[in-house]
Amino acid sequence: MNKIFKLMTLVMMVVTAVTFNACKKSFDNPPGATDPQMVANTSIKALKALHTTAGAYDVISSDLVISGVVVADDESGNLYKQLFIQDATGGLQILLDANSLYGTYPVGRKIFIKCKDLCISDYNGTMELGIKATVAGLPSLEGIPSNLISKYVVGGSINNPVTPIVVSQSQLGTNMQDQYLGCLIQLNGYEFADPSKTFSDTSAYKSTVNLDIKDCSGNTIIIRTSAYANFASKTVPAGNGNVVAIYTTFGSTKQLILRNAEDVKFNGGRCNLFEEYFTSLTTADNNLDFAFPGWKNIAPNTIAQYKNTVFGTSGKAVKVTAFGTSLNADTAWLITPAITLPSGITPQFGFSTAYQFATGPTTLHAFVSTNYTGSNNPNTATWTQITTNAQIPGNTATNNSSTYSSFANTGNISLAAYAGQTINIAFKYTGSVSGGRTTNFEIDDIRVTRQ
């Protein structure tokens, strides 16, 4: 009897060990998501080709199946009840009436969509796939209802590589069938036009915000960010670099939709080594003496100094004139803060001017100094003139009109000779009441660029 008991105990121990090991093996190696026994029989490009009339609602009647990898989800809150998927032929926005889609369909997951009875349409030129519905008596494209998502959308493998397509802005078209619309793209060499902004609206109004980014050639494109994005309140990065985003359009306007703030890698030096557009002036500053930190505003008396000017809905600049000063030798200086020019670059300088009451040989010119110390006597430094009369039309105009001319840009002025040095730039105005040299000048859009 004792032998039988021992034998039974041994058998139970063996069975327990085998069972434990089997369970342990299963726990350590959970099965990963794999692609279903399903094959796409058309491409995203071919599906989009079915929709040729903007604003139409094209219900799919064939047993079409597409597949693509999720390249943008709703994790950050910048997308709402939608995903973007992409295959080798293009990208497409998928409308799904459910929240937290990223939990089931994260970036990198391959999905298959059975398209029969779904509808493809567009929202101002960007194509969308969803369900045709009637809202307030009118046709509308809506998200696939949550209880029907599994009927149309089948999840596949996860952690598929997601690599943005590197393009130039000129390659991005606004035609509804453009190959890059709905795709994850990358633009290189861009920066925010105004680095003091936050990504989106932080007020109670929760408005979506468009911000301009630009390259060093002045090309601009919009980044559009929802106030509900979890990075809406972050200040945009101040440097220059690369941005990864979904490319969309709104009519003829090109737009980028960010997945998250980390897709904006603007960590390099800005295109402009120095810039001043006087955007911080307010109507309360109009006609007051110009006094920005680091600048010098020097003249024989305060009447002759450079003044702030705020005009129209958004016009902001500085102005200077000898008129009304009773001075016969009015020389006013407006001097920038020190500007460090890195070595190994070919820096360029430029600004814009407008004029009024042109009376002849009043002169406004830009000068550069490498030894100005910030004193109130600019003449103790060495200054080199870097503009010509032709670059500043008001220097020779004599039309005496009360209407300001349009702003004219000087174009690029080379500062290559000063690369590797620290400089100040001065705007020197010379006028004379007795000599009739009293032209009014306005200056704006001051910038020093890397090249």
Kinemage of the C-alpha trace (Angstrom):
@kinemage 1
@onewidth
@group {chain A} dominant
@subgroup {mainchain}
@vectorlist {calphas} color= white
{ca met a 1} P 0.000 0.000 0.000
{ca asn a 2} L 2.854 2.342 0.869
{ca lys a 3} L 4.493 1.583 -2.492
{ca ile a 4} L 1.265 2.386 -4.343
{ca phe a 5} L 0.955 5.689 -2.455
{ca lys a 6} L 4.505 6.663 -3.304
{ca leu a 7} L 3.953 5.781 -6.962
{ca met a 8} L 0.787 7.889 -7.139
{ca thr a 9} L 2.576 10.790 -5.481
{ca leu a 10} L 5.393 10.581 -8.034
{ca val a 11} L 2.950 10.562 -10.950
{ca met a 12} L 1.128 13.600 -9.567
{ca met a 13} L 4.425 15.488 -9.196
{ca val a 14} L 5.386 14.737 -12.791
{ca val a 15} L 1.986 15.816 -14.110
{ca thr a 16} L 2.116 19.018 -12.038
{ca ala a 17} L 5.624 19.831 -13.296
{ca val a 18} L 4.656 19.273 -16.934
{ca thr a 19} L 1.523 21.381 -16.529
{ca phe a 20} L 3.456 24.172 -14.781
{ca asn a 21} L 6.159 24.227 -17.443
{ca ala a 22} L 3.585 24.328 -20.227
{ca cys a 23} L 1.814 27.261 -18.594
{ca lys a 24} L 5.088 29.044 -17.959
{ca lys a 25} L 6.137 28.671 -21.599
{ca ser a 26} L 2.854 30.135 -22.787
{ca phe a 27} L 3.140 33.113 -20.403
{ca asp a 28} L 6.715 33.939 -21.409
{ca asn a 29} L 5.981 33.842 -25.124
{ca pro a 30} L 2.578 35.401 -25.755
{ca pro a 31} L 1.480 35.142 -29.358
{ca gly a 32} L 1.859 38.431 -31.281
{ca ala a 33} L -0.699 39.890 -33.653
{ca thr a 34} L -0.356 38.424 -37.116
{ca asp a 35} L -1.909 39.222 -40.446
{ca pro a 36} L -5.262 37.516 -41.017
{ca gln a 37} L -5.974 35.070 -43.824
{ca met a 38} L -6.995 37.969 -46.011
{ca val a 39} L -5.481 39.526 -49.134
{ca ala a 40} L -5.949 43.077 -50.386
{ca asn a 41} L -7.290 43.001 -53.919
{ca thr a 42} L -6.801 46.691 -54.667
{ca ser a 43} L -4.531 49.544 -53.617
{ca ile a 44} L -5.262 52.769 -51.807
{ca lys a 45} L -4.434 54.697 -54.975
{ca ala a 46} L -6.918 52.640 -57.001
{ca leu a 47} L -9.601 53.083 -54.357
{ca lys a 48} L -9.089 56.848 -54.314
{ca ala a 49} L -9.339 56.882 -58.101
{ca leu a 50} L -13.019 55.925 -57.737
{ca his a 51} L -13.697 59.388 -56.304
{ca thr a 52} L -13.298 61.937 -59.088
{ca thr a 53} L -15.829 64.643 -58.241
{ca ala a 54} L -15.125 66.849 -55.253
{ca gly a 55} L -17.900 66.694 -52.694
{ca ala a 56} L -19.497 63.568 -54.183
{ca tyr a 57} L -20.349 60.507 -52.068
{ca asp a 58} L -19.159 57.372 -53.851
{ca val a 59} L -20.536 54.230 -52.210
{ca ile a 60} L -18.413 51.177 -52.992
{ca ser a 61} L -20.450 48.304 -54.425
{ca ser a 62} L -17.638 45.858 -55.194
{ca asp a 63} L -15.918 43.432 -52.837
{ca leu a 64} L -12.812 45.566 -52.610
{ca val a 65} L -10.270 45.046 -49.851
{ca ile a 66} L -7.414 47.430 -49.105
{ca ser a 67} L -4.639 47.092 -46.576
{ca gly a 68} L -2.274 49.625 -45.118
{ca val a 69} L -0.153 50.417 -42.108
{ca val a 70} L -1.450 52.946 -39.594
{ca val a 71} L 0.816 55.991 -39.882
{ca ala a 72} L -1.167 58.343 -37.606
{ca asp a 73} L -3.569 57.621 -34.744
{ca asp a 74} L -5.495 59.591 -32.119
{ca glu a 75} L -3.171 59.115 -29.162
{ca ser a 76} L -2.174 62.796 -28.836
{ca gly a 77} L -5.703 64.100 -29.394
{ca asn a 78} L -4.746 65.989 -32.558
{ca leu a 79} L -6.812 63.492 -34.539
{ca tyr a 80} L -10.343 62.665 -33.401
{ca lys a 81} L -12.112 59.444 -34.340
{ca gln a 82} L -9.874 58.920 -37.320
{ca leu a 83} L -6.729 57.175 -38.499
{ca phe a 84} L -4.474 57.572 -41.494
{ca ile a 85} L -3.242 54.428 -43.218
{ca gln a 86} L -0.712 54.091 -45.985
{ca asp a 87} L 0.454 51.512 -48.501
{ca ala a 88} L 3.074 51.709 -51.232
{ca thr a 89} L 0.694 53.693 -53.454
{ca gly a 90} L -0.693 56.364 -51.146
{ca gly a 91} L -2.400 57.328 -47.920
{ca leu a 92} L -6.023 57.603 -46.815
{ca gln a 93} L -7.995 58.995 -43.880
{ca ile a 94} L -10.286 56.435 -42.191
{ca leu a 95} L -13.264 57.688 -40.155
{ca leu a 96} L -14.171 55.459 -37.184
{ca asp a 97} L -16.827 56.486 -34.673
{ca ala a 98} L -14.887 55.412 -31.581
{ca asn a 99} L -12.452 56.907 -29.108
{ca ser a 100} L -8.929 55.790 -28.121
{ca leu a 101} L -8.394 54.070 -31.442
{ca tyr a 102} L -4.665 53.945 -30.762
{ca gly a 103} L -5.254 51.163 -28.236
{ca thr a 104} L -6.443 48.824 -30.976
{ca tyr a 105} L -4.943 50.385 -34.079
{ca pro a 106} L -1.649 51.996 -33.030
{ca val a 107} L 0.882 53.456 -35.414
{ca gly a 108} L 2.676 50.558 -37.068
{ca arg a 109} L -0.262 48.158 -37.109
{ca lys a 110} L -1.332 46.768 -40.463
{ca ile a 111} L -5.071 46.739 -41.031
{ca phe a 112} L -7.337 45.359 -43.711
{ca ile a 113} L -10.543 47.136 -44.695
{ca lys a 114} L -13.440 45.466 -46.463
{ca cys a 115} L -14.735 48.393 -48.484
{ca lys a 116} L -18.039 47.134 -49.848
{ca asp a 117} L -20.889 49.414 -48.709
{ca leu a 118} L -18.439 51.988 -47.345
{ca cys a 119} L -18.245 55.429 -48.933
{ca ile a 120} L -15.316 57.459 -50.180
{ca ser a 121} L -15.625 61.225 -50.315
{ca asp a 122} L -13.472 64.243 -49.523
{ca tyr a 123} L -13.372 67.128 -47.098
{ca asn a 124} L -12.240 70.159 -49.094
{ca gly a 125} L -9.914 68.033 -51.171
{ca thr a 126} L -8.596 65.511 -48.628
{ca met a 127} L -10.106 62.059 -49.201
{ca glu a 128} L -11.868 60.128 -46.444
{ca leu a 129} L -13.356 56.644 -46.132
{ca gly a 130} L -16.414 56.174 -43.962
{ca ile a 131} L -20.193 55.610 -44.042
{ca lys a 132} L -22.656 57.652 -46.088
{ca ala a 133} L -25.387 59.013 -43.849
{ca thr a 134} L -28.091 61.648 -43.866
{ca val a 135} L -27.665 64.489 -41.392
{ca ala a 136} L -30.297 67.223 -41.146
{ca gly a 137} L -31.726 66.020 -44.438
{ca leu a 138} L -28.418 66.247 -46.302
{ca pro a 139} L -25.906 63.567 -47.308
{ca ser a 140} L -22.859 63.366 -45.069
{ca leu a 141} L -19.770 61.194 -44.626
{ca glu a 142} L -19.642 59.842 -41.084
{ca gly a 143} L -17.399 57.502 -39.130
{ca ile a 144} L -18.029 53.761 -39.257
{ca pro a 145} L -20.230 53.112 -36.183
{ca ser a 146} L -18.333 51.535 -33.312
{ca asn a 147} L -20.480 48.391 -33.351
{ca leu a 148} L -19.689 47.866 -37.045
{ca ile a 149} L -15.955 48.586 -37.029
{ca ser a 150} L -15.011 44.914 -36.672
{ca lys a 151} L -17.239 44.094 -39.655
{ca tyr a 152} L -15.156 46.293 -41.940
{ca val a 153} L -11.772 46.670 -40.248
{ca val a 154} L -9.560 43.683 -39.479
{ca gly a 155} L -6.379 44.157 -37.479
{ca gly a 156} L -3.131 42.557 -38.576
{ca ser a 157} L 0.503 42.531 -37.584
{ca ile a 158} L 1.948 45.193 -35.277
{ca asn a 159} L 5.222 47.127 -35.114
{ca asn a 160} L 5.530 47.435 -38.868
{ca pro a 161} L 8.091 50.081 -39.863
{ca val a 162} L 6.650 53.546 -40.430
{ca thr a 163} L 8.976 55.768 -42.435
{ca pro a 164} L 7.927 59.218 -43.638
{ca ile a 165} L 8.389 60.146 -47.286
{ca val a 166} L 10.990 62.914 -47.571
{ca val a 167} L 9.717 65.520 -50.020
{ca ser a 168} L 10.133 69.164 -50.915
{ca gln a 169} L 7.224 71.547 -50.619
{ca ser a 170} L 7.135 72.018 -54.393
{ca gln a 171} L 6.343 68.302 -54.800
{ca leu a 172} L 3.142 68.627 -52.783
{ca gly a 173} L 0.147 69.181 -55.028
{ca thr a 174} L -3.388 70.246 -54.170
{ca asn a 175} L -5.156 68.034 -56.698
{ca met a 176} L -7.485 65.630 -54.895
{ca gln a 177} L -5.596 62.673 -56.380
{ca asp a 178} L -2.157 63.967 -55.420
{ca gln a 179} L 0.083 61.044 -54.503
{ca tyr a 180} L 1.180 62.561 -51.183
{ca leu a 181} L -2.238 63.550 -49.827
{ca gly a 182} L -3.015 61.536 -46.703
{ca cys a 183} L 0.591 60.324 -46.462
{ca leu a 184} L 3.156 60.707 -43.711
{ca ile a 185} L 5.772 63.067 -45.137
{ca gln a 186} L 8.916 64.821 -43.954
{ca leu a 187} L 10.025 68.349 -44.835
{ca asn a 188} L 13.600 69.380 -44.089
{ca gly a 189} L 14.984 72.795 -43.234
{ca tyr a 190} L 11.894 74.495 -41.788
{ca glu a 191} L 11.161 76.668 -38.772
{ca phe a 192} L 8.181 78.393 -37.184
{ca ala a 193} L 7.699 81.918 -38.513
{ca asp a 194} L 6.880 83.085 -34.988
{ca pro a 195} L 8.677 80.975 -32.353
{ca ser a 196} L 6.883 82.721 -29.498
{ca lys a 197} L 3.586 80.931 -30.233
{ca thr a 198} L 2.096 77.817 -28.649
{ca phe a 199} L 1.005 74.962 -30.893
{ca ser a 200} L -2.686 75.765 -30.448
{ca asp a 201} L -5.307 77.762 -28.583
{ca thr a 202} L -4.996 77.587 -24.808
{ca ser a 203} L -8.049 79.729 -24.071
{ca ala a 204} L -11.514 78.546 -23.127
{ca tyr a 205} L -12.591 78.899 -26.760
{ca lys a 206} L -10.543 75.840 -27.814
{ca ser a 207} L -10.059 76.984 -31.401
{ca thr a 208} L -7.913 75.024 -33.838
{ca val a 209} L -4.847 77.074 -34.803
{ca asn a 210} L -2.885 77.419 -38.035
{ca leu a 211} L 0.792 78.310 -37.668
{ca asp a 212} L 3.132 79.103 -40.536
{ca ile a 213} L 6.438 77.322 -40.895
{ca lys a 214} L 8.953 78.461 -43.497
{ca asp a 215} L 12.202 77.390 -45.066
{ca cys a 216} L 15.232 79.575 -45.646
{ca ser a 217} L 13.982 80.463 -49.141
{ca gly a 218} L 10.781 81.907 -47.715
{ca asn a 219} L 8.430 79.069 -48.716
{ca thr a 220} L 5.650 78.708 -46.139
{ca ile a 221} L 3.179 75.969 -45.252
{ca ile a 222} L 0.591 75.641 -42.468
{ca ile a 223} L 0.763 73.373 -39.437
{ca arg a 224} L -2.798 72.937 -38.159
{ca thr a 225} L -3.251 71.832 -34.551
{ca ser a 226} L -6.360 71.102 -32.505
{ca ala a 227} L -6.780 72.840 -29.162
{ca tyr a 228} L -7.544 69.381 -27.738
{ca ala a 229} L -4.112 68.001 -28.633
{ca asn a 230} L -2.136 67.124 -25.519
{ca phe a 231} L 0.675 69.378 -26.753
{ca ala a 232} L -1.544 72.398 -27.576
{ca ser a 233} L -0.109 74.526 -24.760
{ca lys a 234} L 3.540 73.816 -25.556
{ca thr a 235} L 5.597 76.642 -27.003
{ca val a 236} L 6.786 75.736 -30.475
{ca pro a 237} L 10.512 74.997 -30.852
{ca ala a 238} L 12.517 78.048 -31.854
{ca gly a 239} L 15.095 76.420 -34.122
{ca asn a 240} L 15.234 75.042 -37.636
{ca gly a 241} L 15.045 71.413 -38.695
{ca asn a 242} L 12.772 68.630 -39.900
{ca val a 243} L 9.046 68.059 -39.448
{ca val a 244} L 7.107 64.814 -39.904
{ca ala a 245} L 3.354 65.157 -40.464
{ca ile a 246} L 0.339 64.011 -42.434
{ca tyr a 247} L -0.104 66.063 -45.595
{ca thr a 248} L -3.646 67.346 -46.186
{ca thr a 249} L -5.294 70.194 -48.064
{ca phe a 250} L -8.152 72.579 -47.458
{ca gly a 251} L -9.097 73.618 -50.958
{ca ser a 252} L -5.908 75.026 -52.458
{ca thr a 253} L -4.243 75.492 -49.059
{ca lys a 254} L -1.548 72.992 -48.120
{ca gln a 255} L -1.708 71.814 -44.506
{ca leu a 256} L 0.291 69.575 -42.193
{ca ile a 257} L -1.296 67.609 -39.337
{ca leu a 258} L 1.098 66.620 -36.556
{ca arg a 259} L 0.884 63.284 -34.765
{ca asn a 260} L 2.650 64.690 -31.703
{ca ala a 261} L 5.071 67.437 -30.707
{ca glu a 262} L 8.043 65.084 -30.988
{ca asp a 263} L 7.601 64.966 -34.769
{ca val a 264} L 8.835 68.579 -34.908
{ca lys a 265} L 12.619 68.431 -34.633
{ca phe a 266} L 13.548 72.087 -34.976
{ca asn a 267} L 16.790 71.971 -33.013
{ca gly a 268} L 19.237 73.651 -35.403
{ca gly a 269} L 20.089 77.303 -35.972
{ca arg a 270} L 17.352 79.399 -37.524
{ca cys a 271} L 17.555 80.679 -41.089
{ca asn a 272} L 17.618 84.186 -39.697
{ca leu a 273} L 20.537 84.940 -37.436
{ca phe a 274} L 18.739 88.156 -36.587
{ca glu a 275} L 15.231 89.365 -37.373
{ca glu a 276} L 12.942 92.167 -36.345
{ca tyr a 277} L 9.451 92.700 -37.741
{ca phe a 278} L 8.236 94.957 -34.915
{ca thr a 279} L 5.288 92.632 -34.313
{ca ser a 280} L 5.242 93.320 -30.565
{ca leu a 281} L 4.240 96.967 -31.084
{ca thr a 282} L 0.672 97.862 -30.126
{ca thr a 283} L -1.568 100.786 -31.007
{ca ala a 284} L -0.620 102.327 -27.663
{ca asp a 285} L 2.998 102.524 -28.886
{ca asn a 286} L 2.185 104.552 -32.016
{ca asn a 287} L 4.368 107.672 -32.419
{ca leu a 288} L 6.359 106.960 -29.251
{ca asp a 289} L 10.147 106.829 -29.364
{ca phe a 290} L 11.341 103.413 -30.446
{ca ala a 291} L 12.936 101.620 -27.481
{ca phe a 292} L 13.422 97.863 -27.874
{ca pro a 293} L 15.910 96.129 -25.546
{ca gly a 294} L 19.445 96.049 -26.928
{ca trp a 295} L 18.780 98.658 -29.621
{ca lys a 296} L 20.163 102.191 -29.712
{ca asn a 297} L 18.064 105.142 -30.899
{ca ile a 298} L 20.332 108.194 -31.115
{ca ala a 299} L 19.545 111.675 -32.482
{ca pro a 300} L 20.230 115.356 -31.641
{ca asn a 301} L 16.957 115.495 -29.700
{ca thr a 302} L 13.959 113.266 -29.065
{ca ile a 303} L 11.943 114.920 -31.840
{ca ala a 304} L 14.443 113.586 -34.360
{ca gln a 305} L 14.611 110.030 -32.999
{ca tyr a 306} L 13.089 107.020 -34.680
{ca lys a 307} L 9.426 106.544 -33.721
{ca asn a 308} L 7.092 103.573 -33.613
{ca thr a 309} L 4.400 103.444 -36.259
{ca val a 310} L 1.333 101.204 -36.129
{ca phe a 311} L -1.035 101.443 -39.067
{ca gly a 312} L -3.852 99.562 -40.747
{ca thr a 313} L -4.877 96.189 -39.366
{ca ser a 314} L -1.399 94.761 -38.886
{ca gly a 315} L 1.179 97.261 -40.158
{ca lys a 316} L 4.025 97.824 -37.715
{ca ala a 317} L 7.379 99.499 -38.364
{ca val a 318} L 9.657 102.333 -37.261
{ca lys a 319} L 9.737 105.752 -38.893
{ca val a 320} L 12.055 108.731 -39.043
{ca thr a 321} L 11.949 112.240 -40.504
{ca ala a 322} L 13.619 115.650 -40.223
{ca phe a 323} L 10.286 117.384 -40.734
{ca gly a 324} L 9.187 119.339 -37.693
{ca thr a 325} L 12.560 119.130 -35.969
{ca ser a 326} L 13.874 122.642 -36.830
{ca leu a 327} L 17.231 120.944 -37.340
{ca asn a 328} L 19.526 121.813 -40.190
{ca ala a 329} L 21.775 118.807 -39.706
{ca asp a 330} L 19.532 116.006 -38.541
{ca thr a 331} L 21.402 112.719 -38.308
{ca ala a 332} L 19.497 109.934 -36.571
{ca trp a 333} L 20.944 106.515 -35.830
{ca leu a 334} L 19.039 103.308 -35.191
{ca ile a 335} L 21.505 100.576 -34.218
{ca thr a 336} L 20.746 96.882 -33.785
{ca pro a 337} L 21.940 94.751 -30.892
{ca ala a 338} L 25.183 92.883 -31.514
{ca ile a 339} L 24.799 90.093 -34.093
{ca thr a 340} L 27.239 87.163 -34.111
{ca leu a 341} L 27.860 85.711 -37.561
{ca pro a 342} L 29.172 82.117 -37.470
{ca ser a 343} L 32.212 81.157 -39.503
{ca gly a 344} L 31.817 79.122 -42.660
{ca ile a 345} L 28.565 80.734 -43.827
{ca thr a 346} L 27.659 83.406 -46.375
{ca pro a 347} L 25.292 85.650 -44.395
{ca gln a 348} L 22.869 87.955 -46.148
{ca phe a 349} L 21.169 91.109 -44.901
{ca gly a 350} L 18.021 92.865 -46.037
{ca phe a 351} L 15.162 95.122 -44.973
{ca ser a 352} L 12.180 96.966 -46.422
{ca thr a 353} L 11.455 100.706 -46.682
{ca ala a 354} L 8.554 102.949 -47.583
{ca tyr a 355} L 8.566 106.735 -47.936
{ca gln a 356} L 6.273 109.776 -47.837
{ca phe a 357} L 6.668 113.498 -48.679
{ca ala a 358} L 9.767 112.776 -50.737
{ca thr a 359} L 11.666 116.023 -51.207
{ca gly a 360} L 14.924 115.036 -52.808
{ca pro a 361} L 18.319 113.987 -51.530
{ca thr a 362} L 17.371 112.969 -48.004
{ca thr a 363} L 19.385 109.830 -47.304
{ca leu a 364} L 18.769 106.628 -45.430
{ca his a 365} L 21.467 103.982 -45.519
{ca ala a 366} L 22.575 100.875 -43.652
{ca phe a 367} L 26.074 100.628 -42.188
{ca val a 368} L 28.045 97.828 -40.506
{ca ser a 369} L 30.539 98.114 -37.656
{ca thr a 370} L 32.727 95.499 -35.983
{ca asn a 371} L 33.961 97.814 -33.222
{ca tyr a 372} L 30.878 99.664 -32.009
{ca thr a 373} L 30.773 99.426 -28.218
{ca gly a 374} L 27.186 100.502 -27.598
{ca ser a 375} L 28.003 104.108 -26.752
{ca asn a 376} L 25.712 107.049 -27.427
{ca asn a 377} L 28.295 108.468 -29.823
{ca pro a 378} L 28.290 106.185 -32.895
{ca asn a 379} L 30.980 108.284 -34.562
{ca thr a 380} L 33.635 106.770 -32.289
{ca ala a 381} L 33.217 103.470 -34.177
{ca thr a 382} L 34.111 102.575 -37.749
{ca trp a 383} L 31.087 102.180 -40.018
{ca thr a 384} L 30.981 100.798 -43.553
{ca gln a 385} L 28.046 101.681 -45.798
{ca ile a 386} L 26.445 98.585 -47.353
{ca thr a 387} L 23.440 100.000 -49.245
{ca thr a 388} L 23.091 102.053 -52.398
{ca asn a 389} L 20.536 104.726 -53.313
{ca ala a 390} L 18.936 102.320 -55.775
{ca gln a 391} L 18.139 99.867 -52.986
{ca ile a 392} L 16.190 102.546 -51.073
{ca pro a 393} L 13.914 104.362 -53.548
{ca gly a 394} L 13.020 107.196 -51.164
{ca asn a 395} L 16.584 108.507 -51.283
{ca thr a 396} L 16.091 110.015 -54.729
{ca ala a 397} L 12.296 110.357 -55.021
{ca thr a 398} L 10.845 113.877 -55.311
{ca asn a 399} L 7.107 113.273 -55.672
{ca asn a 400} L 6.265 114.908 -52.315
{ca ser a 401} L 3.123 112.779 -52.020
{ca ser a 402} L 1.277 112.535 -48.711
{ca thr a 403} L 0.595 108.877 -49.473
{ca tyr a 404} L 3.233 106.414 -48.351
{ca ser a 405} L 4.812 104.357 -51.090
{ca ser a 406} L 4.541 100.585 -50.987
{ca phe a 407} L 7.293 98.863 -49.032
{ca ala a 408} L 10.256 97.971 -51.215
{ca asn a 409} L 12.744 95.306 -50.220
{ca thr a 410} L 16.436 95.914 -50.595
{ca gly a 411} L 17.082 92.334 -51.684
{ca asn a 412} L 19.966 90.349 -50.271
{ca ile a 413} L 23.052 92.290 -49.272
{ca ser a 414} L 26.117 90.138 -48.708
{ca leu a 415} L 27.748 90.118 -45.289
{ca ala a 416} L 30.184 87.362 -46.257
{ca ala a 417} L 33.152 89.605 -45.404
{ca tyr a 418} L 31.972 89.613 -41.784
{ca ala a 419} L 31.478 85.860 -41.273
{ca gly a 420} L 33.036 84.772 -37.978
{ca gln a 421} L 32.694 88.262 -36.478
{ca thr a 422} L 30.246 90.120 -34.249
{ca ile a 423} L 28.662 93.143 -35.863
{ca asn a 424} L 26.139 95.904 -35.325
{ca ile a 425} L 24.038 97.284 -38.140
{ca ala a 426} L 23.003 100.952 -38.143
{ca phe a 427} L 20.248 102.697 -40.075
{ca lys a 428} L 21.573 106.218 -40.517
{ca tyr a 429} L 19.137 108.931 -41.577
{ca thr a 430} L 20.471 112.314 -42.756
{ca gly a 431} L 18.122 115.216 -43.351
{ca ser a 432} L 17.971 118.984 -43.171
{ca val a 433} L 15.020 121.315 -42.724
{ca ser a 434} L 16.748 124.312 -44.315
{ca gly a 435} L 17.916 122.123 -47.187
{ca gly a 436} L 14.437 120.748 -47.784
{ca arg a 437} L 15.607 117.218 -47.058
{ca thr a 438} L 12.703 116.018 -44.972
{ca thr a 439} L 11.501 112.776 -46.551
{ca asn a 440} L 9.675 110.493 -44.132
{ca phe a 441} L 10.974 106.914 -44.068
{ca glu a 442} L 9.567 103.724 -42.593
{ca ile a 443} L 11.699 100.608 -41.989
{ca asp a 444} L 10.475 97.045 -41.526
{ca asp a 445} L 11.354 93.358 -42.109
{ca ile a 446} L 14.949 93.557 -40.897
{ca arg a 447} L 16.757 90.228 -41.172
{ca val a 448} L 20.189 88.669 -41.322
{ca thr a 449} L 20.103 85.175 -42.793
{ca arg a 450} L 22.633 82.377 -42.961
{ca gln a 451} L 22.781 82.577 -46.742
